[in-house]
Amino acid sequence: MKEIWITSDKCNLKLKEWIDVAFKAETDAIIELEKIIKKAIESEIKLQYELRIKYMDFFLDEKILYFKDPPPPVYPAREEMRDNRFTIE
């Protein structure tokens, strides 16, 4: 029993250390994310790529765009506006 208790105590200490390391890594990833968002807000720029946190890693996902750069052009109306019919701008 004593050997099992000692072994389980060592296992619990290793698990506690792993949880502490994982928590610190996740917190660091969130802090990095905050820095990028804060910089974008202060410099008033748009974040074009998706920001992701996966487990303990933070990365920019360049496959997913929040908006197209540059935006598509707005074309002039094809027909003139009249009061007697419905037209789309």
N, CA, C and O atoms as a printed pandas DataFrame, in Angstrom:
     atom_number atom_name residue_name chain_id  residue_number  x_coord  y_coord  z_coord
0              1         N          MET        A               1    0.826   -1.205    0.000
1              2        CA          MET        A               1    0.000    0.000    0.000
2              3         C          MET        A               1    0.863    1.259    0.000
3              4         O          MET        A               1    0.570    2.248   -0.672
4              5         N          LYS        A               2    1.948    1.180    0.787
5              6        CA          LYS        A               2    2.814    2.347    0.893
6              7         C          LYS        A               2    3.444    2.678   -0.470
7              8         O          LYS        A               2    3.551    3.849   -0.835
8              9         N          GLU        A               3    3.856    1.656   -1.215
9             10        CA          GLU        A               3    4.458    1.877   -2.530
10            11         C          GLU        A               3    3.444    2.476   -3.508
11            12         O          GLU        A               3    3.772    3.373   -4.284
12            13         N          ILE        A               4    2.232    1.977   -3.462
13            14        CA          ILE        A               4    1.179    2.497   -4.344
14            15         C          ILE        A               4    0.888    3.948   -3.999
15            16         O          ILE        A               4    0.698    4.775   -4.891
16            17         N          TRP        A               5    0.851    4.260   -2.718
17            18        CA          TRP        A               5    0.586    5.641   -2.295
18            19         C          TRP        A               5    1.706    6.574   -2.763
19            20         O          TRP        A               5    1.430    7.683   -3.219
20            21         N          ILE        A               6    2.960    6.140   -2.656
21            22        CA          ILE        A               6    4.102    6.951   -3.092
22            23         C          ILE        A               6    4.052    7.158   -4.611
23            24         O          ILE        A               6    4.277    8.263   -5.104
24            25         N          THR        A               7    3.755    6.080   -5.341
25            26        CA          THR        A               7    3.671    6.188   -6.792
26            27         C          THR        A               7    2.535    7.108   -7.220
27            28         O          THR        A               7    2.706    7.922   -8.127
28            29         N          SER        A               8    1.392    6.989   -6.582
29            30        CA          SER        A               8    0.257    7.859   -6.934
30            31         C          SER        A               8    0.550    9.309   -6.571
31            32         O          SER        A               8    0.110   10.225   -7.265
32            33         N          ASP        A               9    1.292    9.521   -5.485
33            34        CA          ASP        A               9    1.656   10.884   -5.097
34            35         C          ASP        A               9    2.585   11.507   -6.143
35            36         O          ASP        A               9    2.437   12.681   -6.481
36            37         N          LYS        A              10    3.545   10.721   -6.658
37            38        CA          LYS        A              10    4.425   11.210   -7.727
38            39         C          LYS        A              10    3.627   11.529   -8.988
39            40         O          LYS        A              10    3.870   12.536   -9.653
40            41         N          CYS        A              11    2.675   10.658   -9.304
41            42        CA          CYS        A              11    1.827   10.886  -10.481
42            43         C          CYS        A              11    1.012   12.167  -10.323
43            44         O          CYS        A              11    0.892   12.946  -11.268
44            45         N          ASN        A              12    0.457   12.387   -9.146
45            46        CA          ASN        A              12   -0.319   13.606   -8.895
46            47         C          ASN        A              12    0.549   14.854   -9.009
47            48         O          ASN        A              12    0.091   15.879   -9.513
48            49         N          LEU        A              13    1.787   14.783   -8.551
49            50        CA          LEU        A              13    2.686   15.937   -8.664
50            51         C          LEU        A              13    3.000   16.237  -10.135
51            52         O          LEU        A              13    3.040   17.398  -10.541
52            53         N          LYS        A              14    3.223   15.172  -10.936
53            54        CA          LYS        A              14    3.475   15.373  -12.361
54            55         C          LYS        A              14    2.255   15.975  -13.052
55            56         O          LYS        A              14    2.398   16.861  -13.894
56            57         N          LEU        A              15    1.068   15.508  -12.708
57            58        CA          LEU        A              15   -0.155   16.056  -13.293
58            59         C          LEU        A              15   -0.330   17.520  -12.922
59            60         O          LEU        A              15   -0.711   18.331  -13.766
60            61         N          LYS        A              16   -0.054   17.868  -11.665
61            62        CA          LYS        A              16   -0.170   19.256  -11.227
62            63         C          LYS        A              16    0.812   20.146  -11.990
63            64         O          LYS        A              16    0.460   21.254  -12.397
64            65         N          GLU        A              17    2.047   19.663  -12.185
65            66        CA          GLU        A              17    3.027   20.429  -12.951
66            67         C          GLU        A              17    2.555   20.616  -14.394
67            68         O          GLU        A              17    2.698   21.702  -14.955
68            69         N          TRP        A              18    1.998   19.570  -14.995
69            70        CA          TRP        A              18    1.518   19.656  -16.373
70            71         C          TRP        A              18    0.367   20.653  -16.487
71            72         O          TRP        A              18    0.308   21.433  -17.438
72            73         N          ILE        A              19   -0.536   20.628  -15.529
73            74        CA          ILE        A              19   -1.660   21.572  -15.541
74            75         C          ILE        A              19   -1.141   23.000  -15.415
75            76         O          ILE        A              19   -1.635   23.899  -16.096
76            77         N          ASP        A              20   -0.156   23.219  -14.553
77            78        CA          ASP        A              20    0.418   24.564  -14.393
78            79         C          ASP        A              20    1.080   25.043  -15.683
79            80         O          ASP        A              20    0.921   26.201  -16.070
80            81         N          VAL        A              21    1.823   24.155  -16.353
81            82        CA          VAL        A              21    2.491   24.518  -17.606
82            83         C          VAL        A              21    1.449   24.819  -18.688
83            84         O          VAL        A              21    1.589   25.790  -19.432
84            85         N          ALA        A              22    0.412   23.992  -18.774
85            86        CA          ALA        A              22   -0.638   24.200  -19.781
86            87         C          ALA        A              22   -1.376   25.521  -19.514
87            88         O          ALA        A              22   -1.669   26.263  -20.451
88            89         N          PHE        A              23   -1.671   25.812  -18.267
89            90        CA          PHE        A              23   -2.362   27.059  -17.917
90            91         C          PHE        A              23   -1.516   28.267  -18.298
91            92         O          PHE        A              23   -2.029   29.241  -18.850
92            93         N          LYS        A              24   -0.209   28.202  -18.001
93            94        CA          LYS        A              24    0.679   29.318  -18.349
94            95         C          LYS        A              24    0.764   29.496  -19.869
95            96         O          LYS        A              24    0.742   30.625  -20.357
96            97         N          ALA        A              25    0.861   28.402  -20.615
97            98        CA          ALA        A              25    0.946   28.491  -22.072
98            99         C          ALA        A              25   -0.337   29.072  -22.660
99           100         O          ALA        A              25   -0.277   29.896  -23.573
100          101         N          GLU        A              26   -1.486   28.659  -22.156
101          102        CA          GLU        A              26   -2.758   29.204  -22.642
102          103         C          GLU        A              26   -2.875   30.687  -22.299
103          104         O          GLU        A              26   -3.345   31.478  -23.116
104          105         N          THR        A              27   -2.456   31.059  -21.115
105          106        CA          THR        A              27   -2.500   32.466  -20.703
106          107         C          THR        A              27   -1.573   33.304  -21.587
107          108         O          THR        A              27   -1.936   34.411  -21.984
108          109         N          ASP        A              28   -0.386   32.790  -21.897
109          110        CA          ASP        A              28    0.539   33.511  -22.778
110          111         C          ASP        A              28   -0.052   33.692  -24.174
111          112         O          ASP        A              28    0.121   34.744  -24.788
112          113         N          ALA        A              29   -0.748   32.671  -24.678
113          114        CA          ALA        A              29   -1.378   32.774  -25.995
114          115         C          ALA        A              29   -2.463   33.851  -25.986
115          116         O          ALA        A              29   -2.587   34.615  -26.943
116          117         N          ILE        A              30   -3.238   33.913  -24.923
117          118        CA          ILE        A              30   -4.290   34.933  -24.815
118          119         C          ILE        A              30   -3.674   36.329  -24.717
119          120         O          ILE        A              30   -4.206   37.278  -25.294
120          121         N          ILE        A              31   -2.577   36.462  -24.004
121          122        CA          ILE        A              31   -1.901   37.763  -23.887
122          123         C          ILE        A              31   -1.372   38.216  -25.252
123          124         O          ILE        A              31   -1.470   39.395  -25.591
124          125         N          GLU        A              32   -0.811   37.284  -26.038
125          126        CA          GLU        A              32   -0.358   37.622  -27.386
126          127         C          GLU        A              32   -1.528   38.088  -28.255
127          128         O          GLU        A              32   -1.404   39.052  -29.010
128          129         N          LEU        A              33   -2.653   37.402  -28.143
129          130        CA          LEU        A              33   -3.855   37.792  -28.879
130          131         C          LEU        A              33   -4.302   39.195  -28.476
131          132         O          LEU        A              33   -4.659   40.006  -29.332
132          133         N          GLU        A              34   -4.283   39.478  -27.185
133          134        CA          GLU        A              34   -4.661   40.805  -26.691
134          135         C          GLU        A              34   -3.739   41.885  -27.252
135          136         O          GLU        A              34   -4.204   42.971  -27.598
136          137         N          LYS        A              35   -2.444   41.604  -27.345
137          138        CA          LYS        A              35   -1.487   42.593  -27.860
138          139         C          LYS        A              35   -1.798   42.953  -29.315
139          140         O          LYS        A              35   -1.768   44.123  -29.695
140          141         N          ILE        A              36   -2.094   41.936  -30.115
141          142        CA          ILE        A              36   -2.385   42.196  -31.531
142          143         C          ILE        A              36   -3.684   42.982  -31.678
143          144         O          ILE        A              36   -3.759   43.907  -32.486
144          145         N          ILE        A              37   -4.694   42.628  -30.914
145          146        CA          ILE        A              37   -5.972   43.345  -30.987
146          147         C          ILE        A              37   -5.803   44.783  -30.490
147          148         O          ILE        A              37   -6.337   45.713  -31.094
148          149         N          LYS        A              38   -5.070   44.966  -29.402
149          150        CA          LYS        A              38   -4.848   46.307  -28.861
150          151         C          LYS        A              38   -4.097   47.175  -29.867
151          152         O          LYS        A              38   -4.433   48.344  -30.054
152          153         N          LYS        A              39   -3.073   46.599  -30.520
153          154        CA          LYS        A              39   -2.309   47.350  -31.509
154          155         C          LYS        A              39   -3.197   47.754  -32.687
155          156         O          LYS        A              39   -3.089   48.869  -33.199
156          157         N          ALA        A              40   -4.079   46.837  -33.115
157          158        CA          ALA        A              40   -4.982   47.136  -34.227
158          159         C          ALA        A              40   -5.973   48.233  -33.844
159          160         O          ALA        A              40   -6.277   49.102  -34.662
160          161         N          ILE        A              41   -6.474   48.203  -32.627
161          162        CA          ILE        A              41   -7.422   49.227  -32.183
162          163         C          ILE        A              41   -6.744   50.587  -32.087
163          164         O          ILE        A              41   -7.287   51.591  -32.549
164          165         N          GLU        A              42   -5.558   50.620  -31.487
165          166        CA          GLU        A              42   -4.860   51.896  -31.311
166          167         C          GLU        A              42   -4.403   52.508  -32.640
167          168         O          GLU        A              42   -4.416   53.729  -32.792
168          169         N          SER        A              43   -4.004   51.677  -33.596
169          170        CA          SER        A              43   -3.579   52.214  -34.886
170          171         C          SER        A              43   -4.729   52.291  -35.889
171          172         O          SER        A              43   -4.534   52.693  -37.036
172          173         N          GLU        A              44   -5.912   51.909  -35.456
173          174        CA          GLU        A              44   -7.141   51.984  -36.255
174          175         C          GLU        A              44   -7.006   51.256  -37.597
175          176         O          GLU        A              44   -7.353   51.797  -38.647
176          177         N          ILE        A              45   -6.499   50.030  -37.543
177          178        CA          ILE        A              45   -6.420   49.198  -38.743
178          179         C          ILE        A              45   -7.352   48.006  -38.578
179          180         O          ILE        A              45   -7.685   47.601  -37.464
180          181         N          LYS        A              46   -7.763   47.456  -39.713
181          182        CA          LYS        A              46   -8.641   46.298  -39.691
182          183         C          LYS        A              46   -7.814   45.025  -39.588
183          184         O          LYS        A              46   -6.732   44.924  -40.166
184          185         N          LEU        A              47   -8.330   44.070  -38.854
185          186        CA          LEU        A              47   -7.706   42.753  -38.793
186          187         C          LEU        A              47   -8.312   41.916  -39.909
187          188         O          LEU        A              47   -9.465   41.495  -39.826
188          189         N          GLN        A              48   -7.529   41.679  -40.947
189          190        CA          GLN        A              48   -8.065   40.999  -42.116
190          191         C          GLN        A              48   -8.141   39.486  -41.917
191          192         O          GLN        A              48   -9.099   38.855  -42.363
192          193         N          TYR        A              49   -7.161   38.906  -41.266
193          194        CA          TYR        A              49   -7.134   37.456  -41.091
194          195         C          TYR        A              49   -7.741   37.047  -39.758
195          196         O          TYR        A              49   -7.755   37.818  -38.799
196          197         N          GLU        A              50   -8.240   35.823  -39.720
197          198        CA          GLU        A              50   -8.867   35.319  -38.500
198          199         C          GLU        A              50   -7.803   34.986  -37.460
199          200         O          GLU        A              50   -6.791   34.361  -37.774
200          201         N          LEU        A              51   -8.037   35.404  -36.230
201          202        CA          LEU        A              51   -7.144   35.102  -35.119
202          203         C          LEU        A              51   -7.688   33.864  -34.401
203          204         O          LEU        A              51   -8.872   33.800  -34.070
204          205         N          ARG        A              52   -6.817   32.889  -34.165
205          206        CA          ARG        A              52   -7.274   31.642  -33.553
206          207         C          ARG        A              52   -6.388   31.262  -32.378
207          208         O          ARG        A              52   -5.176   31.479  -32.385
208          209         N          ILE        A              53   -7.027   30.694  -31.378
209          210        CA          ILE        A              53   -6.310   30.058  -30.280
210          211         C          ILE        A              53   -6.732   28.600  -30.301
211          212         O          ILE        A              53   -7.908   28.279  -30.131
212          213         N          LYS        A              54   -5.763   27.723  -30.510
213          214        CA          LYS        A              54   -6.044   26.292  -30.525
214          215         C          LYS        A              54   -5.208   25.659  -29.426
215          216         O          LYS        A              54   -3.982   25.607  -29.511
216          217         N          TYR        A              55   -5.880   25.184  -28.406
217          218        CA          TYR        A              55   -5.235   24.619  -27.221
218          219         C          TYR        A              55   -4.307   25.655  -26.603
219          220         O          TYR        A              55   -4.770   26.604  -25.970
220          221         N          MET        A              56   -2.989   25.480  -26.785
221          222        CA          MET        A              56   -2.049   26.405  -26.154
222          223         C          MET        A              56   -1.349   27.292  -27.166
223          224         O          MET        A              56   -0.412   28.010  -26.814
224          225         N          ASP        A              57   -1.788   27.255  -28.423
225          226        CA          ASP        A              57   -1.115   28.009  -29.477
226          227         C          ASP        A              57   -2.020   29.093  -30.035
227          228         O          ASP        A              57   -3.227   28.899  -30.184
228          229         N          PHE        A              58   -1.421   30.234  -30.342
229          230        CA          PHE        A              58   -2.119   31.344  -30.974
230          231         C          PHE        A              58   -1.543   31.513  -32.363
231          232         O          PHE        A              58   -0.323   31.501  -32.532
232          233         N          PHE        A              59   -2.410   31.672  -33.375
233          234        CA          PHE        A              59   -1.912   31.868  -34.724
234          235         C          PHE        A              59   -2.925   32.629  -35.561
235          236         O          PHE        A              59   -4.109   32.694  -35.231
236          237         N          LEU        A              60   -2.426   33.210  -36.664
237          238        CA          LEU        A              60   -3.271   33.887  -37.646
238          239         C          LEU        A              60   -3.647   32.859  -38.707
239          240         O          LEU        A              60   -2.776   32.211  -39.286
240          241         N          ASP        A              61   -4.936   32.714  -38.959
241          242        CA          ASP        A              61   -5.393   31.792  -39.990
242          243         C          ASP        A              61   -5.586   32.588  -41.271
243          244         O          ASP        A              61   -6.588   33.287  -41.426
244          245         N          GLU        A              62   -4.633   32.487  -42.188
245          246        CA          GLU        A              62   -4.668   33.285  -43.407
246          247         C          GLU        A              62   -5.601   32.705  -44.458
247          248         O          GLU        A              62   -5.774   33.304  -45.520
248          249         N          LYS        A              63   -6.204   31.555  -44.189
249          250        CA          LYS        A              63   -7.153   30.956  -45.122
250          251         C          LYS        A              63   -8.521   31.638  -45.030
251          252         O          LYS        A              63   -9.290   31.639  -45.992
252          253         N          ILE        A              64   -8.813   32.214  -43.867
253          254        CA          ILE        A              64  -10.125   32.820  -43.639
254          255         C          ILE        A              64   -9.956   34.336  -43.539
255          256         O          ILE        A              64   -9.236   34.835  -42.674
256          257         N          LEU        A              65  -10.623   35.057  -44.428
257          258        CA          LEU        A              65  -10.571   36.518  -44.432
258          259         C          LEU        A              65  -11.861   37.070  -43.837
259          260         O          LEU        A              65  -12.947   36.555  -44.102
260          261         N          TYR        A              66  -11.736   38.110  -43.040
261          262        CA          TYR        A              66  -12.915   38.777  -42.507
262          263         C          TYR        A              66  -13.557   39.678  -43.555
263          264         O          TYR        A              66  -14.772   39.874  -43.541
264          265         N          PHE        A              67  -12.759   40.224  -44.455
265          266        CA          PHE        A              67  -13.271   41.109  -45.501
266          267         C          PHE        A              67  -12.342   41.007  -46.690
267          268         O          PHE        A              67  -11.179   40.625  -46.551
268          269         N          LYS        A              68  -12.855   41.348  -47.857
269          270        CA          LYS        A              68  -12.038   41.336  -49.064
270          271         C          LYS        A              68  -11.270   42.642  -49.155
271          272         O          LYS        A              68  -11.778   43.702  -48.788
272          273         N          ASP        A              69  -10.059   42.556  -49.641
273          274        CA          ASP        A              69   -9.220   43.738  -49.752
274          275         C          ASP        A              69   -8.789   43.894  -51.193
275          276         O          ASP        A              69   -8.090   43.004  -51.676
276          277         N          PRO        A              70   -9.123   44.898  -51.901
277          278        CA          PRO        A              70  -10.059   45.985  -51.600
278          279         C          PRO        A              70  -11.504   45.519  -51.773
279          280         O          PRO        A              70  -11.761   44.485  -52.390
280          281         N          PRO        A              71  -12.451   46.294  -51.219
281          282        CA          PRO        A              71  -13.857   45.901  -51.361
282          283         C          PRO        A              71  -14.304   45.955  -52.820
283          284         O          PRO        A              71  -13.737   46.710  -53.610
284          285         N          PRO        A              72  -15.303   45.171  -53.184
285          286        CA          PRO        A              72  -15.760   45.180  -54.578
286          287         C          PRO        A              72  -16.334   46.540  -54.963
287          288         O          PRO        A              72  -16.896   47.232  -54.113
288          289         N          PRO        A              73  -16.202   46.938  -56.239
289          290        CA          PRO        A              73  -16.688   48.254  -56.659
290          291         C          PRO        A              73  -18.214   48.318  -56.658
291          292         O          PRO        A              73  -18.892   47.312  -56.865
292          293         N          VAL        A              74  -18.733   49.504  -56.426
293          294        CA          VAL        A              74  -20.175   49.741  -56.469
294          295         C          VAL        A              74  -20.492   50.280  -57.862
295          296         O          VAL        A              74  -20.007   51.340  -58.258
296          297         N          TYR        A              75  -21.301   49.542  -58.584
297          298        CA          TYR        A              75  -21.632   49.927  -59.955
298          299         C          TYR        A              75  -22.812   50.895  -59.967
299          300         O          TYR        A              75  -23.659   50.840  -59.075
300          301         N          PRO        A              76  -22.885   51.794  -60.979
301          302        CA          PRO        A              76  -24.028   52.711  -61.066
302          303         C          PRO        A              76  -25.301   51.934  -61.411
303          304         O          PRO        A              76  -25.245   50.822  -61.937
304          305         N          ALA        A              77  -26.441   52.540  -61.106
305          306        CA          ALA        A              77  -27.728   51.904  -61.390
306          307         C          ALA        A              77  -27.901   51.694  -62.879
307          308         O          ALA        A              77  -27.467   52.522  -63.679
308          309         N          ARG        A              78  -28.530   50.594  -63.260
309          310        CA          ARG        A              78  -28.719   50.289  -64.678
310          311         C          ARG        A              78  -29.977   50.928  -65.255
311          312         O          ARG        A              78  -30.084   51.108  -66.468
312          313         N          GLU        A              79  -30.907   51.262  -64.408
313          314        CA          GLU        A              79  -32.127   51.895  -64.909
314          315         C          GLU        A              79  -32.427   53.134  -64.080
315          316         O          GLU        A              79  -32.008   53.248  -62.928
316          317         N          GLU        A              80  -33.133   54.025  -64.668
317          318        CA          GLU        A              80  -33.426   55.279  -63.973
318          319         C          GLU        A              80  -34.573   55.087  -62.980
319          320         O          GLU        A              80  -35.432   54.224  -63.162
320          321         N          MET        A              81  -34.568   55.891  -61.950
321          322        CA          MET        A              81  -35.585   55.799  -60.894
322          323         C          MET        A              81  -36.872   56.474  -61.376
323          324         O          MET        A              81  -36.844   57.571  -61.933
324          325         N          ARG        A              82  -37.999   55.794  -61.148
325          326        CA          ARG        A              82  -39.308   56.359  -61.480
326          327         C          ARG        A              82  -40.251   56.109  -60.325
327          328         O          ARG        A              82  -40.106   55.138  -59.582
328          329         N          ASP        A              83  -41.232   57.011  -60.182
329          330        CA          ASP        A              83  -42.183   56.885  -59.086
330          331         C          ASP        A              83  -43.220   55.784  -59.323
331          332         O          ASP        A              83  -43.753   55.239  -58.356
332          333         N          ASN        A              84  -43.515   55.448  -60.557
333          334        CA          ASN        A              84  -44.587   54.504  -60.850
334          335         C          ASN        A              84  -44.132   53.050  -60.838
335          336         O          ASN        A              84  -44.952   52.165  -61.084
336          337         N          ARG        A              85  -42.852   52.763  -60.559
337          338        CA          ARG        A              85  -42.401   51.372  -60.500
338          339         C          ARG        A              85  -41.325   51.225  -59.433
339          340         O          ARG        A              85  -40.668   52.186  -59.031
340          341         N          PHE        A              86  -41.178   49.997  -59.000
341          342        CA          PHE        A              86  -40.197   49.672  -57.973
342          343         C          PHE        A              86  -38.831   49.436  -58.638
343          344         O          PHE        A              86  -38.717   48.622  -59.554
344          345         N          THR        A              87  -37.820   50.137  -58.181
345          346        CA          THR        A              87  -36.483   49.950  -58.738
346          347         C          THR        A              87  -35.507   49.676  -57.569
347          348         O          THR        A              87  -35.721   50.117  -56.440
348          349         N          ILE        A              88  -34.470   48.959  -57.873
349          350        CA          ILE        A              88  -33.447   48.632  -56.880
350          351         C          ILE        A              88  -32.266   49.562  -57.095
351          352         O          ILE        A              88  -31.800   49.743  -58.220
352          353         N          GLU        A              89  -31.799   50.135  -56.029
353          354        CA          GLU        A              89  -30.658   51.042  -56.148
354          355         C          GLU        A              89  -29.385   50.259  -56.417
355          356         O          GLU        A              89  -28.313   50.850  -56.548
